[in-house]
């Protein structure tokens, strides 16, 4: 039992060190976003939406959970995310991240519509929507995330 506790503590310490190394780091690729948020969001049994607030160099200032929903959806409006961005100091850009507990990172029609509204709203208030990343599970032939930026949607 003591050895199991030691191993669990070592794993948790490693996870925290990894997150600390990424915090304050550049969030300029979806792989870096997935590195930061993927391990945590893949464990969740409900959809969660997070926003990463970035400075002009696309370095992480803060991450905020904005919604927690059900196994297949969460209710969040673009205004809620933009309110977080506009209320924070030194925010230039943001990345929205959410998970699909099913493991399939493919966007739903609601994800596409939400991203379109958020992109347009962010542009209107002078904030860059750097990306919207959906976290799923990697399978043969597909990565463990979907990036709206990589897909050419942003």
C-alpha positions as CSV (number, residue, x, y, z in Angstrom):
1,X,0.0,0.0,0.0
2,X,2.8,2.4,0.9
3,X,4.5,1.7,-2.5
4,X,1.3,2.3,-4.4
5,X,0.9,5.7,-2.6
6,X,4.5,6.6,-3.5
7,X,3.9,5.7,-7.2
8,X,0.6,7.7,-7.2
9,X,2.3,10.7,-5.6
10,X,5.2,10.5,-8.2
11,X,2.7,10.5,-11.1
12,X,0.8,13.4,-9.7
13,X,4.0,15.4,-9.1
14,X,5.1,14.7,-12.7
15,X,1.7,15.9,-14.0
16,X,2.0,19.1,-11.9
17,X,5.5,19.8,-13.1
18,X,4.3,19.3,-16.7
19,X,1.5,21.8,-16.3
20,X,3.8,24.3,-14.5
21,X,6.2,24.1,-17.5
22,X,3.4,24.9,-20.0
23,X,1.8,27.6,-17.8
24,X,3.2,30.9,-19.0
25,X,4.3,29.1,-22.1
26,X,3.3,29.9,-25.6
27,X,-0.1,28.5,-26.7
28,X,0.6,29.0,-30.4
29,X,-0.2,25.5,-31.6
30,X,-3.1,23.1,-30.8
31,X,-0.6,20.5,-29.8
32,X,0.6,22.8,-26.9
33,X,-3.0,23.4,-25.9
34,X,-3.7,19.7,-26.0
35,X,-0.5,19.1,-23.9
36,X,-1.8,21.5,-21.2
37,X,-5.5,20.6,-21.1
38,X,-5.8,17.1,-22.6
39,X,-4.6,15.0,-19.6
40,X,-7.1,16.7,-17.3
41,X,-10.1,16.9,-19.7
42,X,-9.8,13.3,-20.9
43,X,-10.6,12.1,-17.4
44,X,-13.9,14.0,-17.2
45,X,-17.2,12.3,-17.7
46,X,-19.0,15.5,-18.6
47,X,-18.3,18.2,-21.1
48,X,-16.3,21.2,-19.8
49,X,-15.5,24.4,-21.5
50,X,-12.3,26.3,-20.6
51,X,-10.8,29.5,-21.9
52,X,-7.1,30.2,-22.1
53,X,-6.3,33.9,-21.9
54,X,-3.2,34.9,-23.8
55,X,-1.0,38.0,-24.0
56,X,0.4,39.6,-27.2
57,X,3.1,36.9,-27.4
58,X,0.5,34.2,-27.1
59,X,1.8,33.3,-23.6
60,X,-0.7,31.9,-21.2
61,X,-1.9,34.4,-18.6
62,X,-4.7,32.4,-17.0
63,X,-7.0,29.5,-17.7
64,X,-10.7,29.6,-16.6
65,X,-13.4,27.0,-16.5
66,X,-16.5,28.7,-17.9
67,X,-19.0,25.8,-18.1
68,X,-19.6,22.2,-17.0
69,X,-22.4,20.3,-18.7
70,X,-23.7,16.8,-19.4
71,X,-22.1,13.8,-21.1
72,X,-22.8,15.3,-24.6
73,X,-23.3,19.0,-24.3
74,X,-22.7,22.1,-22.2
75,X,-24.5,25.4,-22.3
76,X,-22.1,28.4,-22.8
77,X,-22.6,31.5,-24.7
78,X,-19.9,33.5,-26.6
79,X,-20.7,36.5,-24.4
80,X,-19.6,34.6,-21.3
81,X,-16.2,33.9,-22.8
82,X,-15.7,37.4,-24.1
83,X,-16.7,38.8,-20.7
84,X,-13.8,36.8,-19.2
85,X,-11.4,38.1,-21.9
86,X,-12.5,41.7,-21.6
87,X,-12.4,41.7,-17.8
88,X,-8.9,40.4,-17.6
89,X,-5.8,42.6,-17.9
90,X,-3.4,42.3,-20.8
91,X,-5.5,39.9,-22.8
92,X,-4.8,39.9,-26.5
93,X,-6.1,36.5,-27.6
94,X,-7.9,33.5,-26.3
95,X,-8.2,29.8,-26.9
96,X,-11.4,27.9,-26.1
97,X,-10.9,24.3,-25.1
98,X,-13.6,21.7,-24.4
99,X,-13.8,17.9,-24.2
100,X,-16.0,15.3,-25.8
101,X,-16.4,12.5,-23.2
102,X,-17.3,10.1,-26.0
103,X,-13.7,10.3,-27.1
104,X,-14.5,11.5,-30.6
105,X,-13.0,15.0,-31.1
106,X,-15.0,15.7,-34.3
107,X,-17.0,18.9,-33.9
108,X,-20.8,18.8,-33.8
109,X,-23.0,21.3,-35.7
110,X,-23.5,23.2,-32.4
111,X,-19.6,23.4,-32.0
112,X,-19.4,24.9,-35.5
113,X,-22.1,27.4,-34.8
114,X,-20.7,28.4,-31.4
115,X,-17.2,28.9,-32.9
116,X,-18.5,31.1,-35.7
117,X,-20.4,33.3,-33.2
118,X,-17.4,33.5,-30.9
119,X,-15.0,34.3,-33.8
120,X,-17.3,37.1,-35.0
121,X,-17.8,38.5,-31.5
122,X,-14.1,38.4,-30.6
123,X,-13.3,40.2,-33.8
124,X,-15.9,42.9,-33.1
125,X,-14.3,43.7,-29.7
126,X,-10.7,43.4,-30.8
127,X,-9.7,40.1,-29.3
128,X,-8.1,37.3,-31.4
129,X,-9.7,33.9,-31.2
130,X,-6.5,32.0,-31.6
131,X,-8.2,28.6,-31.7
132,X,-11.0,26.4,-30.5
133,X,-9.6,22.9,-29.6
134,X,-11.8,19.9,-28.8
135,X,-10.2,17.2,-26.7
136,X,-11.0,13.6,-27.5
137,X,-9.0,10.4,-27.5
138,X,-6.4,9.5,-30.2
139,X,-7.3,6.5,-32.3
140,X,-5.5,4.9,-35.3
141,X,-5.8,7.4,-38.1
142,X,-6.8,10.4,-36.0
143,X,-5.3,12.6,-33.4
144,X,-6.7,13.1,-29.9
145,X,-7.9,16.6,-30.6
146,X,-9.6,18.7,-33.3
147,X,-8.4,22.2,-34.0
148,X,-10.7,24.7,-35.7
149,X,-7.5,26.7,-36.7
150,X,-5.8,23.6,-38.3
151,X,-9.1,22.8,-40.1
152,X,-9.1,26.3,-41.6
153,X,-12.2,27.5,-39.8
154,X,-10.3,30.3,-38.1
